Amino acid sequence: VQLQASGGGLVQPGGSLRLSCAASGLTFRLYGMGWFRQAPGQEREIVAAISRTGGRRSYTDSVKGRFTISRDNAKKTVLLQMNSLKPEDTAIYFCAADRSDRLGVGDFGSWGQGTLVTVSS
């Protein structure tokens, strides 16, 4: 399983970024997918998750109304649209895959390399 995240960068507070995760080596449509992040000195946290069909989506409270997770099973990609970014969103963002489709934090067993998001003026 290979998961390659991209789209990170430096953005001013209030700005937007769209992260993309390209998957290979798995039957993508059978996996729930998630985005996690880890800020310096902090533990990794789940940001958003989406079920294999896209019918279930979940978000951590701090990003509700600002972030949107989506997926394209034909292209084997999962996206994270991030709007109204805040300095506290600064972190390395990772995508991960969940074969069980339960979307619990402990259910994600395949991880990709992260992409750095920095929100600063």
Secondary structure, DSSP 4 states (H G I P E B T S, - for coil): -EEEEE--EEE-TT--EEEEEEEESS-GGG-EEEEEEE-TTS--EEEEEE-TTS--EEE-GGGTTTEEEEEETTTTEEEEEE-S--GGG-EEEEEEEETT----GGG--EE-B-EEEEE--
